[in-house]
Amino acid sequence: MSQKSERIVSYTAEEMDEMIRRGEDQTDWERVRALTPEQIEASIDFEDEGVFDWTTVQAEDSPTSQRTIISIDPETMDWFRAKAGDDYQDRINAVLREYVDAEKREAS
C-alpha cells in the first residue's frame, strides 16, 4: 500500500486543464481510456473513497430547458420518484448533466 502525501494541493479546473495541455500531469490517459467500465469499478477503493452519494446532486435551474419526451424503464422511474419525490425530473436532469460533464472532461 502506498503512502499518501501529507502535502495537499488544490487546483481549479482551468488550472488543471492548462497543466494537462502543457503535459504536466502524470496520468497515462491512453491506459485510462482503454479501461473497461468493469476495470474502472474494480479499481475504486470504496473503503477509502466511499460510495458516491447521489442525494447530493443538485439540479440547476435552466431557463433554456427544453421540454422533450423520453422513455425510461419503470424500475428506474420508480427509483427516482422514491428518492426525489415531486422533484424527480430535476434529479434525472441533474444525473444526466453530471454524466455529460464527465464525458466532456474525459474527452479533453
N, C-alpha and C positions, 0 to 999 in steps of 0.2 A: 504494500500500500504506500502510495506516495505521500509525502508531507505537504501540507498546504502552506503557502507563503503567508507570513504574518503581515505583509505589506498589501493593503487593499487599495486598489486604484479604480476610479470610475471615469468613464468617458461618455460623451454624448454620442448619439447615433451618427451625427455628422462627423465627429472626430474619428469614430471607428471606420466609417466609410472611407475617409481620407487615408487612414493608416493602411487599410486593405488596398486602396488604389496605389499607394506607394510600395506595397509589398512588405509592410512591416508586421503583418500578422504571422502567426506560427501555425496556422491551421492548414492542413493538407486538404484543400477544398475538393480536389478530384477524388480523393478517397472518401470524403464525406458524401459527395454526390452519388457515389457508386453504392452506398449502403442501402439495403432494402429497409422498408419500414420495420420489419421484424428485427433486423440487426440494430437499428436505432433504438427500438424499445428495449432490447436486451442490454444495451449499453448504458441505460439510465440507472443511476444509483438512487433508487427511490428512498432508501434509508437516509441518504444524505440530502437529496434534492426534494423529497416529498412528492406527493401526487398533486397535479395541477388542480387548483380549486376553481371550478367553473362558476361558482356562485359569485366570484369577484369580478366577472366580466361585466363591464358596464356598457350599456347601449348609448351611443351618441346620437343626439337629435340631428337629423339632417334635413334641411329644408328642400334638398334635392332628391329625397327618396322617391323611388319610382314604384308605383303600385303594379304588381305582377301576380300571376298565378303559377304556383309550382306544386308538384305532387310530392308529398312526404309520407313515408310509411306510417301507419297508425301507432306503432310502438314508439317511434321517435316523437311524434306529436304528443302522445300521452306523457312521455318523459318531460318534454319542455313545458307542457301545461302544468304538470305536477310540480316542477321546480320553480316556474316563474309566474304561475297564475295568469292573471289578465295581461301581464307583460310578456307573454311567451313569444310574440312576434318580434319584439325588441331583442329578446335574448337570442333568438335564432339569427337575427341580423348581426348581433354582436359576435356570435360564434363564426359566422361566415366572414365578417370583416377581419377577425383575428386570423382566420385561415388565409385570406387573400394577402394580408400584410406579411404573414410568414412566408408565403410563396414568393412575394416580391423581394423580401430580404434574401431568400435563398438564391434567387436568380441573379442578384447583384454580385 
